[in-house]
Structure formats: C-alpha cells, structure tokens
Amino acid sequence: MRKILSFICLVLLLAACKPGKEVKNEVFNLPAVEDIAMYQVNPRVFAPEKSLNAVAARIDSIRELGVNMMWVMPIYPIGVEKGKNSPYCISDYKAIAPEFGTIDDFKNLTRICHDHGMGIILDWVANHTAWDHPWIKEHPEWYTRDEKADTIICPQPWNWEDVADLNYDNKDMREAMIDAMKFWIVEIGIDGFRCDVADGVPADFWKDAIDQLRAAAGERKIVMLAEGKNVDNFTIGGFDMNYGWDYKDELVKVWKGAPASDLIKADKAEYDSLPAGKVKMRFTTNHDHATEAAPCVEFTNERGAMAAYVASIFPHGGALIYGSQEVEYPDPINFFKYVAVDWTANPNIYKEYKELISLYNEYPSLRKGQMKAYEDPDVFIFEKSDGEERFLILVNVRNGQKTANIPKEWVDHQTKDEMTDQDITLKETMALEPYQYLIMKF
C-alpha cells in the first residue's frame, strides 16, 4: 500500500510540473503604477529575425538601466493585402510573426523578464485589423462601413489605408476581441497591455475588457496603458496609465524658445483632470516620434536630449525609455523595417540614463512627490517633496549659459549634485551651462 501511495504522489507531482504550468499560474509582483519605469521594445532594432530571442539576450543590459517594466511592440502576423509592413496591421491576434519568433520564444522572454524582476506588457491593436484578417471574410459585419453600407472603410480621420476599421457596435466582435486578449494574459502570462489608439475605441468596451482581464488574471495584477489622452481612459475605461502627449508637445516648444514656465502649465493641465492613483506616461521619444527625429536632434544635441529627459520624468514620474535612446541612436528609426542599432555606442549616455533611473527608483519623492514649481523663462525650476525627502531640480532649457534664481528657502543651503556628488553652496543665483541640469537634495 505504501508503494502504491508513493507512486500516486510521484505521478501527481510530475503532473504539477509540466512545462508551461509555471508561466500560466505564476504570480509576479508588479510594481505599483506610480513606481513604474518602462522600457519600450521595438523588436526591429534588435535583430532582422528571431528578434524576441535577441531581446532576451540583452535582458541584463535592459534591466541594469533600472527599468521594471518592458513594453513589447506588436509581434503578431502582419497583413499583406494593402500592407506596408506595419506591425500595427494585424492578421491574427493569437499568433506571432515568424520574423519575431515563436510563441515559445515569447513565453521564454516573459519568464526571463519575471526572473529579472521586470513585468512585461504587450502592444494591443483593438481599433483595426489587416485587410486579410480572417474576420474580414468570416464576419464582415464586424467592420465599419461607408455611408452606403456596402464598403468597409479604413480608420477615420487618419486614413490608414493598410488597415480596416472595426465596428464596436457589434457585440460579437467585442467578445472575440476580449477573448483574444485573455489568451495572452492566461496562456502566456503577460502582465497587461499597452493599447494602441485607445481614444478611437469606446471607453465602455475598455471597461468591459479590463474588468474581464483582471478577473481572468486572478491573483495576478495587470497594468493597462492607454495610448491616448482622454480622461475617459480612466474614469470609464479603467486604465492605469495613459500618454503625456500634450506635455511632450510643450517640451518641444520650450526647447524651441517658449518660456520654461510653460512646462509648469502643461504638467498641471495633464494632472488636474487625473483621478487619484493614475499616471501619465512621460517621454522624450517613442516609436512614433523616433520615425521623425532622434532625441539628440529634436532637442538640439546630446546635452539637450538629456536635459529634456530630466524635465520629462521628474515632475510626475511615468518614466519611459525607448529602446535605442539609451545609446543615443542618432538617426530616425522607421519601425516598418529592421534598423541595426549599435548597442555598444555612447556608453556614457547609457550610464547617464542608468544613473537618472537609479535616482528615480531610490527616492520616492522624485517620481511621485508633490511638485512646487517656480516661474523662469529659461530654467525649469521645481521642487519635489514627500514629507521625508526634498529635492530642488534645475534644468537649463537653452543651448547657452543662463542664470537661475534660487528659491529663498534654499539660499545658503549646503547640498550636492546627486549626479556628480559635487558639493554646492547655493547662493541667490546660479549660472548654468548650456542644457545643464542639477538634482539637489535638501
């Protein structure tokens, strides 16, 4: 009898250890949304084929930046009919394009991210599909039609001709979309989604989808990021984060000559409408903007790009690094094709991003403390504090030397630059070199 019981226990133990079981049921402790430092992966800058494995091979370098969340751009099969090779033109929501790898490759990347203390979210395109997605023939009623109701149309007002617009008046389509999203949460074990063109999809769909995804995840938490800026993303849809598009636009204007104090207004405008606990993702570039210019060009030069990054992530957190900016890739990156990036280039820039994110992680007040800003035309001056820690941050937004007026309560204070450890005695004014920034603790 003892032998029989031992055999049964062994069988049960082996059954519990089948490959894949751990991925599906694993509970990974995600960072709180206000503590996220995100890294965006465009697979097409990592390798021309099997790029998911190339991303996995670089996991140590990515993690050492201090990021704790990876966002992977779409890796699904890409439509051919009317196609432009855009990864946002999807012909199958439950598969992976051979260019990027296999389902097992993505499961492996998910596991490796978790092993390295990183969450992983996947880009989701709910607004439209490829013209050769099976739904076009099987369920043409799932798509938006023109005024005569006889022709499926592309998304408006963008006129993206390579994709077909989905009809969110159709309940069956909604259910199929949510089912596809559940596949990646339940079967693969990812930690949420970055939702493309979220403002183009009804907020009530997002509420239904997010409620069902959270229920399907069980004990696991998920993170939902909306590519959009509508407050409905939060108040109705249930997203955790959305885009700081307006702040980025203002950042560019300031670097072109608008007053530095305009950043104070832009930051306040974005956060005044936000429910408590929600976060705007802030960035100096992403896959869309990188198609036009690298940060070192858009913000004048290398020092301008780094100053802009400081002005981006410290007012309210929500930090993003777009894969390639940490080595200061100098040219536009067209994500419709493979672009080779030299990951050994500019190690000093990599080190600087690493040090900035280290400060971001080390001091809660820097990423989520209260902000107190001071008016100045050429220097972005603001304080961050949480009752325990207090910092003064100065960012010269000009490509020339400027003088900052130091807030009265900081005058004659002994401090240091947290990036260089240089001791500083603050006087009533301070001269800053072109695009110089200082992060000083009280």
C-alpha positions in Angstrom: 0.0 0.0 0.0 2.9 2.3 0.9 4.4 1.7 -2.6 1.1 2.5 -4.3 0.7 5.7 -2.4 4.2 6.8 -3.2 3.7 6.1 -6.9 0.4 8.1 -6.9 2.2 11.0 -5.2 5.0 10.9 -7.7 2.5 11.0 -10.6 0.7 13.9 -9.1 4.0 15.8 -8.6 5.1 15.2 -12.1 1.7 16.3 -13.5 2.0 19.6 -11.5 5.4 20.2 -13.0 4.5 20.0 -16.7 6.2 22.7 -18.8 4.2 25.8 -19.1 2.3 25.4 -15.9 4.5 27.8 -14.1 4.1 30.5 -16.7 0.3 30.4 -16.6 -0.1 30.4 -12.9 2.9 32.4 -11.8 2.2 35.4 -9.6 4.7 38.1 -10.4 4.7 41.1 -8.1 4.3 44.1 -10.4 5.5 47.5 -9.2 2.8 50.0 -8.2 1.7 52.0 -11.2 3.3 55.2 -9.8 6.6 53.3 -9.4 6.9 52.0 -13.0 10.0 52.8 -15.1 9.2 51.4 -18.5 11.4 50.2 -21.4 9.8 50.1 -24.9 11.0 47.3 -27.1 10.8 47.7 -30.9 11.9 44.2 -31.9 13.1 45.6 -35.3 16.0 47.3 -33.7 17.3 44.1 -32.1 17.6 41.7 -35.0 16.3 41.1 -38.5 14.9 37.7 -37.5 14.1 35.8 -34.3 14.3 39.2 -32.6 12.5 38.1 -29.4 15.5 35.9 -28.7 17.7 38.9 -29.4 15.7 40.9 -26.8 16.1 38.1 -24.3 19.8 38.1 -24.9 20.0 41.8 -23.9 17.9 41.4 -20.8 20.8 42.2 -18.4 21.6 45.5 -20.2 18.0 46.5 -20.2 17.4 45.6 -16.6 20.6 47.4 -15.5 19.1 50.6 -16.7 16.8 50.3 -13.6 13.6 49.8 -15.6 11.0 47.4 -14.1 8.5 47.1 -16.9 9.0 46.0 -20.6 6.5 47.0 -23.3 6.9 45.0 -26.4 5.5 46.4 -29.7 3.2 44.2 -31.8 4.7 40.9 -32.7 1.6 39.3 -34.4 1.5 38.2 -38.1 1.4 41.3 -40.3 -1.2 41.7 -43.1 -0.1 41.6 -46.7 -3.2 42.9 -48.5 -2.7 46.7 -48.9 0.0 46.3 -46.4 3.0 48.5 -45.6 4.8 46.0 -43.3 3.5 47.9 -40.2 3.4 45.8 -37.1 0.1 47.6 -36.3 -1.5 45.8 -39.2 -2.5 42.5 -37.6 -3.8 39.5 -39.4 -4.0 37.1 -36.4 -4.4 38.2 -32.7 -3.3 34.8 -31.3 -0.1 34.2 -33.2 3.4 35.6 -33.6 5.0 36.6 -36.9 8.0 34.3 -37.9 10.1 37.5 -38.2 9.9 37.9 -34.4 10.0 34.2 -33.4 7.5 31.7 -31.9 5.0 31.5 -29.1 7.6 29.6 -27.1 10.2 32.4 -27.7 7.7 34.9 -26.3 6.9 32.7 -23.3 10.7 32.5 -22.7 11.0 36.3 -22.8 8.1 36.6 -20.4 9.8 34.2 -18.0 13.2 35.9 -18.3 11.6 39.3 -17.6 10.0 37.9 -14.5 13.2 36.2 -13.4 14.9 39.6 -13.7 12.3 41.5 -11.7 10.5 43.0 -14.6 6.9 43.0 -15.7 6.1 42.6 -19.4 3.2 44.1 -21.4 2.3 43.6 -25.0 1.0 46.1 -27.5 -2.6 45.6 -28.4 -4.3 47.0 -31.5 -8.1 47.0 -31.0 -9.0 49.8 -33.3 -8.5 48.0 -36.6 -7.1 44.8 -38.3 -5.3 43.9 -41.5 -7.4 43.6 -44.7 -6.5 39.9 -44.8 -7.5 39.1 -41.2 -9.9 36.1 -41.3 -12.6 38.3 -39.7 -13.0 40.3 -42.9 -14.4 37.2 -44.8 -15.9 35.4 -41.8 -17.6 38.3 -40.1 -17.7 41.4 -42.4 -20.4 42.8 -40.1 -17.7 43.3 -37.5 -16.2 46.2 -39.6 -17.3 49.8 -40.1 -18.8 50.6 -43.5 -19.2 53.8 -45.6 -22.4 55.8 -45.9 -23.8 53.4 -48.5 -23.1 50.5 -46.1 -21.5 48.4 -48.8 -17.8 49.1 -48.4 -15.6 48.5 -45.4 -13.5 51.6 -44.6 -10.2 52.4 -43.1 -9.9 54.2 -39.8 -11.0 57.9 -39.8 -9.9 60.6 -39.6 -6.4 59.1 -40.1 -7.0 57.4 -43.5 -4.7 54.5 -42.6 -5.2 52.6 -45.8 -3.4 49.4 -44.8 -6.0 48.6 -42.1 -9.8 48.1 -41.8 -11.8 49.9 -39.1 -13.6 47.7 -36.5 -17.3 48.3 -35.7 -17.7 48.5 -31.9 -21.5 48.5 -32.2 -21.1 44.7 -32.8 -21.2 42.7 -29.5 -19.9 39.5 -31.1 -16.8 41.3 -32.3 -16.2 42.8 -28.8 -16.4 39.4 -27.3 -13.9 37.9 -29.8 -11.5 40.8 -29.1 -11.6 40.3 -25.3 -11.2 36.5 -25.8 -8.0 37.2 -27.8 -6.7 39.5 -25.1 -7.4 36.9 -22.5 -5.2 34.4 -24.4 -2.1 36.4 -23.7 -2.9 37.0 -20.1 -4.0 33.5 -19.2 -2.0 31.2 -21.6 1.2 33.2 -21.9 1.4 35.0 -18.6 2.0 38.6 -19.6 1.2 41.4 -17.2 -1.1 43.7 -19.2 -1.3 45.7 -22.4 -0.3 49.0 -24.0 -3.5 49.7 -26.0 -2.9 51.4 -29.4 -5.3 54.2 -30.4 -7.2 53.8 -27.2 -9.1 57.0 -27.8 -10.5 55.6 -31.0 -12.2 52.7 -29.2 -15.3 53.3 -27.0 -14.5 53.6 -23.3 -17.3 51.2 -22.3 -15.5 48.5 -24.3 -12.3 49.1 -22.4 -14.2 48.9 -19.1 -15.7 45.5 -20.1 -12.3 44.2 -21.4 -10.3 45.4 -18.4 -12.8 44.0 -15.9 -12.7 40.6 -17.6 -8.9 40.6 -18.0 -8.4 41.4 -14.3 -10.8 38.6 -13.4 -9.0 36.2 -15.7 -5.7 37.1 -14.1 -6.9 36.0 -10.7 -4.4 36.8 -8.0 -2.1 38.4 -10.5 -2.2 42.2 -11.0 -2.1 43.6 -14.5 -1.1 47.0 -15.9 -3.1 48.8 -18.6 -1.6 51.6 -20.5 -3.7 53.6 -23.0 -2.2 55.3 -26.0 -4.4 58.3 -25.7 -5.1 61.3 -23.5 -8.9 61.2 -22.9 -9.9 61.3 -19.3 -12.4 58.6 -20.2 -9.5 56.2 -20.3 -9.5 56.4 -16.5 -13.0 57.4 -15.4 -14.8 54.9 -17.6 -12.3 52.5 -19.1 -10.3 51.6 -16.0 -6.8 52.2 -17.4 -3.9 52.7 -15.0 -1.8 55.0 -17.3 -2.1 57.0 -20.5 0.1 59.2 -22.6 1.5 62.5 -21.8 1.2 63.7 -25.4 0.5 67.3 -24.5 3.5 67.5 -22.2 5.8 66.2 -24.8 4.5 68.7 -27.3 5.1 71.5 -24.9 8.6 70.2 -24.1 9.5 70.5 -27.8 8.1 74.1 -27.9 10.1 75.1 -24.9 13.3 73.8 -26.4 12.5 75.9 -29.5 12.2 79.0 -27.4 8.9 79.1 -25.5 9.2 80.0 -21.8 10.4 77.2 -19.5 7.4 78.1 -17.2 5.1 76.7 -19.9 6.1 73.3 -18.7 4.5 74.1 -15.3 1.2 74.8 -17.0 1.4 71.7 -19.2 2.1 69.5 -16.3 -0.7 71.0 -14.2 -3.2 70.7 -17.1 -2.5 67.0 -17.6 -2.7 66.1 -13.9 -5.6 68.3 -12.9 -8.0 66.0 -14.7 -6.5 62.8 -13.5 -8.2 60.6 -10.8 -6.0 59.8 -7.8 -3.5 57.0 -8.4 -3.4 57.3 -12.2 -0.3 58.2 -14.1 0.7 60.0 -17.3 3.5 58.2 -19.1 6.2 60.8 -19.9 8.8 60.5 -22.6 11.1 62.4 -24.9 10.7 59.8 -27.7 8.8 56.7 -28.7 8.4 54.6 -31.8 6.1 57.2 -33.4 8.3 60.2 -32.7 11.5 58.4 -33.5 10.4 58.0 -37.1 10.8 61.8 -37.5 13.9 62.5 -35.4 16.2 61.1 -32.7 16.0 62.9 -29.3 19.6 64.3 -29.8 18.3 66.1 -32.9 14.8 67.0 -31.8 16.3 68.6 -28.6 19.3 70.2 -30.4 22.1 67.9 -29.3 23.1 65.2 -26.8 23.0 67.5 -23.8 19.7 69.0 -24.8 18.2 65.5 -25.1 19.4 64.5 -21.5 18.1 67.8 -20.1 14.7 67.2 -21.8 14.6 63.7 -20.2 15.1 65.1 -16.7 12.4 67.7 -17.4 10.2 64.9 -18.6 10.3 62.2 -15.9 10.8 64.0 -12.6 7.8 66.4 -12.4 5.3 63.5 -12.1 7.1 60.2 -12.8 5.8 57.8 -15.5 9.3 57.3 -17.0 9.8 55.7 -20.4 13.0 54.8 -22.2 12.5 53.9 -25.9 15.0 51.1 -26.8 17.8 52.8 -28.7 17.8 56.2 -27.0 20.0 54.9 -24.2 22.8 54.6 -26.7 21.8 57.9 -28.4 21.0 56.4 -31.8 21.5 59.5 -34.0 19.0 58.9 -36.8 15.3 58.4 -37.3 14.1 54.8 -36.8 11.4 53.6 -39.2 9.7 50.8 -37.3 8.3 49.4 -40.5 11.6 47.8 -41.2 14.7 46.4 -39.5 17.2 49.1 -38.3 20.5 48.0 -36.9 21.5 49.6 -33.6 25.0 49.6 -32.2 24.3 48.7 -28.5 28.0 49.5 -27.6 27.8 53.1 -28.8 27.9 56.0 -26.4 28.5 54.2 -23.1 28.5 57.5 -21.2 24.9 58.1 -22.3 23.8 54.7 -21.2 25.5 55.4 -17.8 23.7 58.7 -17.5 20.3 57.2 -18.2 21.1 54.4 -15.7 22.1 57.0 -13.0 18.9 59.0 -13.6 16.7 56.0 -13.3 18.6 54.9 -10.2 17.7 58.2 -8.5 14.1 57.9 -9.8 13.9 54.4 -8.1 15.8 55.3 -5.0 13.8 58.4 -3.9 10.0 58.1 -4.0 9.7 61.9 -3.7 11.4 62.3 -7.1 8.9 60.1 -9.0 5.7 60.7 -7.0 6.3 63.5 -4.5 4.5 66.9 -4.6 5.8 69.3 -7.1 6.3 73.0 -6.4 7.5 75.0 -9.4 9.0 78.4 -9.9 8.5 80.8 -12.8 11.5 81.4 -15.0 11.8 81.9 -18.8 15.0 79.9 -19.4 15.4 77.5 -16.5 12.8 74.9 -15.4 12.9 75.1 -11.6 10.9 72.8 -9.4 10.9 71.2 -6.0 9.9 67.6 -5.3 9.0 66.5 -1.7 7.0 63.8 0.1 7.4 64.9 3.7 10.6 62.9 4.2 12.7 63.9 1.3 13.0 67.2 -0.6 14.8 67.9 -3.8 15.4 71.0 -5.9 15.8 70.4 -9.7 17.2 73.0 -12.1 17.1 72.4 -15.9 18.6 74.9 -18.3 16.3 74.6 -21.3 18.6 76.7 -23.5 21.7 76.0 -25.6 23.5 78.8 -23.9 24.6 79.8 -20.4 21.7 81.0 -18.2 21.3 82.2 -14.6 18.7 80.7 -12.3 17.2 82.5 -9.3 17.4 80.1 -6.4 14.2 79.8 -4.2 14.7 81.8 -1.0 14.4 78.7 1.3 17.3 77.1 -0.5 19.6 80.1 -0.4 22.8 79.5 1.7 21.9 75.8 1.9 24.7 73.2 1.7 23.9 70.5 -0.8 25.4 68.5 -3.6 24.6 67.5 -7.2 23.2 63.9 -6.9 24.5 63.0 -10.3 28.1 64.1 -9.7 28.4 64.2 -5.9 29.8 67.7 -6.3 29.3 69.8 -3.2 27.3 73.0 -3.7 26.6 76.1 -1.6 23.5 77.7 -3.0 23.5 81.5 -3.4 20.7 83.7 -4.6 21.6 82.9 -8.2 23.4 80.1 -10.0 24.9 80.1 -13.5 24.1 77.0 -15.6 26.0 75.8 -18.7 24.0 75.1 -21.8 21.4 72.4 -21.1 23.0 71.7 -17.7 20.7 70.2 -15.1 21.1 69.8 -11.3 19.3 67.4 -8.9 19.9 68.5 -5.3 18.7 67.1 -2.1 17.8 69.4 0.9 
